[in-house]
Amino acid sequence: MSGLGRRRFLLHAGLAGAGALALDAFHGSQIIGAVANGWAPANSARFGQLVPTEAANTRELLLALPDGFHYTAFGKTGKLMSDGNPTPRAHDGMWAFKVRDQLRLVRNHEVSNPVGLPGVAIGANPYDSMAGGGTTTLIIDPRTREIVKDFVSLSGTLINCAGGPTPWNSWVSCEETTVGTEKFKNALGLDKGGFSKPHGYCFEVPAAADKPATPVPLKAMGRFVHEALAVDPKTGIVYLTEDTDTCGFYRFIPRKRGHLVAGGRLQVLAIKDQPKFDTRMGQRVGVSLPVHWVDIREPDPAAAERDPIAVFKEGLESGAALFRRLEGCLYGSGKIFFTSTSGGDKKLGQVWEYTPSDQNEGALRLIAEPTDPAVMNNPDNLCQTRQGSLLICEDNSVSVHLQLMTQSGEITSVVKNVMAGYETREFAGVNFSPDGQTLFLNIQEPGVTFAIWGPWDSM
């Protein structure tokens, strides 16, 4: 079958009732799991085969798209920005904001220097001059979909992998490490630490900032291997993922809504009446698991310097649920969606849905688990279309796609990486412009950002 046709299929609906499909209607590799009914509006997008397409502005052949879609490429690693700094490498999490009459992107750079090195900060006003990660802000012309102005907006942080937007128009950038001032060798004998500041925190970057933000580590939100976060606009509660093989799913209840720097309470998810529940294997799609939340007494333990899961270990002692490599996190349709990149029986990933309740407890449900890498392989960053479907980046070393996943369980590849020499480098930072007309996306290495437009409203 063609690349797109091979990857389009319907999942077993997983629950009894209207619209459910019989499990025996599918065989072998076509079944990757199940999808519970009702989590997003029905959709049946059919776009045809992905075709290698030149960028409208540079004529480079970088992406394969369905007919009717176009893109620009910009913000490449090494290109001199408006503030005189070269564009950092390792483009990762990202979000689009409307600031006055401007369209702005705030983009992470997952730059890792394993030991402290003086003078590697990407811009002015660094948190730690020995750390080479941070964020850049790009002002985009919505007509040409190219850069008007770009500059460093957070400097001196480390391994800024993902994060998430807030309802008050800021981006929270997260560090995917817990190293700090102490020098030591890890279990593999590699040198770690030696920085001028501790790392492993979240940092808030106002979308409206025109210069590097004042870098304030949000220590109450935990010192662990952060990945992404999502804010429930109804409550102001922040949900956070952790990217280690044994990890937890967290929430942060701010002391003052909309003011993360004022502190608050960090908690980790646990399954009611099933302490230390292991979600990593043996799970059934569509099963609803009632949850409760366990307080983390010490969100910033000294032990985290050497032990990246020190925070989770405290939660586990109180019965927290175990996950594997939690990455993307998204608020949409009143729920929190998050991905486990290598969870599941075949370690190809899981897509989870958490539904908050009025009692502040809620329910957890597995909505997809791949069993065939040709259908979905290691889900990572994700966003939601205006119709409620999920767009999910793949993170693997085989063939990288952006997947569309609908309520009915249909999976469609809508973008493929065909960048010569970098075809297996991951997509990241997927999100829409506020008007829903332009999709923004990164290829992490060699570092390039795309603006993609076409009939997104049909998804």
N, C-alpha and C positions, 0 to 999 in steps of 0.2 A: 504494500500500500504506500501511497505518498506520505511524506513526512507529516503533513497536517492530518490526513485521513487516519493514519495509524494511531495518532494521539487523541483523536476525538472519540468519545464513548460515553455511555451512561453508566453511572454507578448503581449498584443495588441500593434501593431506597432505605433499607435498614429497619423500617418501622412498619407495622401493620397499618392498613388504612388506604385511603384514596391515593392513587398515583404510585403506590409501591410496586416495584418490579420484582418478579420472582428471581431468586438467586440462581436457579438453574438455567435461566435464560442466557447467562454468560458463562464462559468457560476459560480456564487457564489464565493467561496473562491479561485478559481484558478486565478482570475484576481487580481493582486496586483497593477496595474498601467499600464503605457505604456512606451515604449522606442522609442525615435526618431531615425530614420535610420542614419547611417553614422558616428557614433562617435567612432567606433573601427572596426577593421577587423572582418569579419564573422568568426564564430567559432562554432563547434557543438560537444564539448567534451562530451563523454559518458564513464564513468569510472566504473559503477557498484556500488554495495552496499558498504557502509563504514563498515570496519571490525576492531574491537578493536585489536590493534597491539602493541607488546612490543617494547620498546626502544632498539635499536641495542647495546647500550653500557651498559645499566643498567638493562635490562630485565623488567623494570616496565611497567605496562599497563596504559598508560596515554592518548593516542590519538586513535581515530578510523580513518582509512585512506582507500582509494580505493586500490584495488589489484595493486601491483607493486610499491608502495610507502613505504619508510622506514624513520626512524628518530633517532636522538640522543637527549638526554636530559642533560642539564648542567646549570651552573650558578645559582644554587639554593640559595634562601635566607638563610643566615647564614653561608654558606660555606666560609672558609677563602680564601681570594684572595691572589694573588702574592705579593701585597703591605702590607700584614698583616692585612688588614681591613676585617671584615666580609661582605659578599655580602649583600647589603641593600635589603629591601623588596619592594613590589609594583612595579614590572617590568611593564613598559608601552611602550611609543613610542621608536622606535629603527631604526637604519639604518646600512647597510653594506657598507664598503668602501674598495677600494684597495689602500694600502699605501706601496709604493715600491713593494716588492714581498709578502707583507702580506695581509691577509684578516682580517679586523677589524670590530667589531660591536661597535657602541656607543649606549648605552641603558639608557633610563630614569628610574628614580625611583620616583613614585608619592607619596612620603612620606609626610604625613601631621601631624604636631604637632600644634594644634589650637592656643596655646599660646607659647610665647618665653620661651625656656628652655635652660639654659647654657650647652654647651658641647655636643650637640646632632648632630653636623655636622658629615657627614659620612667620611670625610677625611681631608687632610691638605689643607692649603690656602683657607679657606672658605670665601664666600661672607658675610655670617652671621653665626656665631658660634651657634646661637640659632635656626637654621633651619635645618631640617633633610633630605632634598631631594637633588637631584643632578643627576649625570650620572656616569656610569662605562664604561670602554672600555675593550673589550674582543678581544684578538688576537686568531684567530681560525685556526686550521690546516685544510686546504681544503680537505685533503685526509681522515682523521679520523672524521672530523667535531666535534672536541672537543677542549677545551680551551688549549692554549699554555701558555697564560699569561693573567691576568686580574687585573685591578686597578681602583681606583677612578679617574675620569677625570674632574668632576665639583662638588664642595662641597659648602654647606651652602646656597642652594636655597630651594624653598618650593613648594611642590605639582607639581613636574615636570611631567606633564601628557603626552603631545605629543611634537610636534616640527616639524622639517623637515630638509632634507639635502640641501646643497648648491652646485652649480656647481664647486666651488673652494675647495671641499673636506673638508667641515666642517659640523657639526651638530648644529642646533640652537635649544636649549632646552627651553621650554616655561613654565612659572609658571601659574598655574590655581588658582590664588587667588590674592587679592589686599591688604591683611592685611599688617601692618607695625609696627611702633613704638608705636602708640597710643593704649592704652588698652580701650576696650569697650565691651558691651554686644550686641549681634545681636538681631534680631527680635524674636528669639527663646529663648532668655535669656542666650545664651552660651557665655563664655568668648572668646574674640578675641584679637589679637594684642600682644603687649608687646615684639616685636622683636627688635633687635639692628639696623635693616635696613628696609627700605620699600621694599615690594615685589609686584609682578604683572608684571614682565618684561621677556624679552627674553635674553638668554645668549648664546654666540657662543663658541663651543668646537671644536678645530681643530682635525680632525681624526688622524693626525700624532703625536699628543701630547703623550708623555710617562709619564706624571705626571699631577696632577690637573692643569687645565687651570686657567689663571688669570681671575677671575670672574668680567666681566664688564657688568652692566645692560644696555641694549640697549633701553634707555628711549624714544627715538624718535619713536620707534615702538609701543608705547602705553603702558599704565598701565591699563590692564583690565584682565578678567578671560580668559587668553590665552588657546588655545587648540593646534592646529596644524598650520603648514605653508607650503607653497610650493613656490619655486623660478622659475620664467620663465627664462630659460637660454638665451633666445634671447634678453631680455630687462634688466635682473637683478632685475625686480620688484618682490617683495615678497608679497604673498597673505596670509592672516591670518584669522583663525576662532576664534570665541568667544563662550564659553560654558555656557550660561545662558538662562533661559526661554525666555527672550526678549533680542535679541542681533543683532549684525551686522556682515557683511562680509567686511573685510578690505584689503587694499593694501598699501604697503610702497614703495615709490620711493626713492631709496638711492641717496644721494648727489654724491657719488662716487661709481660706480658699483663695487661690490665685496668687499666693505669696509663698512659694516653695522655700525661700530662704528663711522663713520664720520657723521652720522645723515642723515636726509632726510625728506620727506613729507609723513604724514599718511593721508589716505583718507578712506571713507566708501562708500559702494555701494548704489546707489539709482536707482529707475526705472524712466526712462524718462517720464515726463508729468503725473506721478502718485506718488506724494510725499507721504511718509510714507506707501508705499505699503506693505501689510501684506502677506508674503509668507507662513505663518504657517498653513493655512487651505484654502480650496476652490480652490486649484490650479489644472490646467490641464497639464498632462504630454505631452511633446512635443511642448508646446507653447513657442515661442521665445520672450523674453522681452528685449527691448533695454535698456541699462543702461547708467548712467553717474556716476561720482565719486565726492563726497563732501569732501572738505578739513576739517580736524580736526585741529582747531587752537591750542588747548592745549592737546597734547597727554599724558601728565603726570600731571593731575590735582590733587590738594591736596584733593579734595572731594572723590577721588577714595579710599582713606584709609578706609572710612566707606561705600561708595556707589560703589559696583563693576561695575555698568553700567554707571558711570559718563561720561566716554568717549563716549559711545554710545548715551547718552542723548544729548550731544552736536550735534552729527550727526543727530539725529532724529529731532531736531529743524530745521535742514536744509533739511529735507525730506528723510532721509535714509530709506532704506527698512528694515523691521523687519523679523527676522528669529527666530527659536527656537532651542537651543542647537546645535550649529554648532561644529562638531568634526573633523573627518578626512579631510585632504586636500592633494592634489596630483597634480603635473604637469605631463601630458602625452598626446601624440599625438597633441601637440600644444594647449591644453586646460587645464583648471584647474577644477578638480573634487573635490567636497566636500560634506560631509554628514551632514544632520540634524538628530540627533539620535532620537528625539521624535517629529519631525515635521509631518505634514500631518493630514488628517481628523480623522484618528484613532490613531494618536500619535505613530505610529510604525516606523516612519522615512521617510526620503526623500534622494534621491541622486540627486545632482545638477551638472550642467556643465556650466562653464563660458568660453566663447570664446573671447579673446582679439581682438581688431580691430586695424588697422593702425592708426586710430584717437585716440587710447588710451581710447576707450569707451567700445565697445563690446556688447555681448548679453548673457543673462542668460536663462537657460532652465532646467526645471525639467525633469529628464530622468527616474526616477522610484519612486513610492510611494507605499509601502506595504499596503494591506488591510487584510492580513492573516498572523498572527505571525508564522504559520507553514512554510511559504515560506521565509520570511525575517523578522527579529525582531530586530529593533533598530540598524541600521548600524553605524559603528564607524570608526576605522582606516581602511585605504585602500591602496592598491598598484596596479600596473599594470603588467600583464604578458608581455612577449616579443611579443606576438601576439596582444596585445592591450586590452584584456579582463580585467575586474576589479576583484580583490580579496578583499572581504569586511569582516571585523570582525564584529560579532554580540556582542552587549552589553546588556544583559538582564538577568533576574533571573530565566529563565525557562529551556532552552536547548541551549547551545552555539555552534555555527558552524562558520566555515570560508566558505564564499560563493563565488562562481565564477559566475560572471555576464557577459554575452557575448553581442555583438552588437545586435543580433537578439532578445535579451531579455530572453535568456535561463538562468535560475538560477540553479546551481548545488552545493550541499554541498560537499566540498572536504576534510574537516577536521572537526572532532567533538571532543569536550572535554569530555573524559570519566574518568578523574582523580578522583578516589574514594574520596568522601567527598567534592570535589571541582568542581563538574560537571557544576555548574551554574556560575562559576567565569569567567570573560570575557577574551577573546583573545585580544591581543594588539600587536603593534609593527611589523605588517606584512611587510616584504620586501624581495627582492631577493638579492643574492650575485651578484656582478658585472657581472659574466659570465652567470647568469640566471639559473644555475643548482641547486642551493640550496635555499629553502625558509626558512627564519628565522621568528620565531613567539614566543610570550610570553603568558603564562597564568599569569595574574596579581597577583593573590593570590593562593597558598602560595608563588609564585614567582619562575618560572622556565622558561628557554629558550630552544627552540627546533630548530634543523636544520633538514629540511624535504627534501628528494630528491626522484626523480622518473621522470616520463614522463611529466614534466612541459611544454616542448616545444609543446605538443599537445594541450595546452590550449590557 
